[in-house]
Amino acid sequence: MPASEYVLSLRERIGTDLLLLPTVAVLARDELGRLLLVRHVESERWATVGGTIEPDESPVDAAVRETQEEAGVTVAIGRLLTALGGPEYRLTYLNGDQCSVVSLVYEATVTGGEPRPDNDETSEVGWFHLEEVQSLELNEFNRRLLTVALPLLG
């Protein structure tokens, strides 16, 4: 789902003004070491699996939930690879909503399910070897995130 009820309720009060959002990004890999990415419906670009941490939800639970929702697979969450934020992690959505994102980036292993898009937020799911990732059509947020996080994968 594109925006949670919580975020929508905040947006009713603040409009498109800047909103600080705690998020997770999940770098899930298969047995071949390939990275699972999703293509977003809105931007038509490839991105990491992830999203907003809901009130009272742990970051690990958010990572598991987002992976199931966006890509249709179950994951075992591994190490916290990095935490990213700052001016280079600001986003403005097509509707004008502005966000400053703080993202906790987790390593994960796919443990079940068949990758499939949710056809709401994601239109495609794909497996990519790490050397293929930088040549994909990514938004700037994900390009920065992956530039920092990929070297940290074991």
C-alpha positions, 0 to 999 in steps of 0.5 A: 500500500502506497501510504499508511493511514498514519501518514495520510492522517498527518498529510491531512494536517500538514499538506505537502510540507516536509515530513520526517519518515523512519523507514526500512530498506531490505537487501534480500538475496537468494542462494545465488547471491542475487539481490531482490528489487522491485519496480515501483508503479509510480516512478517506473524505476527499480528500487529496494524493497522497503517502506515506512515503519508504522507507529509501535512497529519494530524496524525488523517487523516493518522489514518483514512486512514490507518485503511480504507486501511488495515482493510476495516473499518471506525473509529472515532479517540479518544484520543492520547494514547502515542507517542513512539520512540527511539532505541527500535522502529527501524525496518529493513525490509526484503529488508534491509530498516532501519527505526527509527519510531516515532509512535502516538498511537490513541484510536479509535472506529469502526463506519462502514464497515466490517473488511477485509484484503487488500490482498496487505499489510494485509492478515487477520483481526481479533478481539482479547480480550485484554488478548489474545493480548500478546499471539499472534505472534507479531513482537518486534515493535508491542509487545513493542507498545502494552505493553505500549499502552494497559494499557492506554486504557479506 
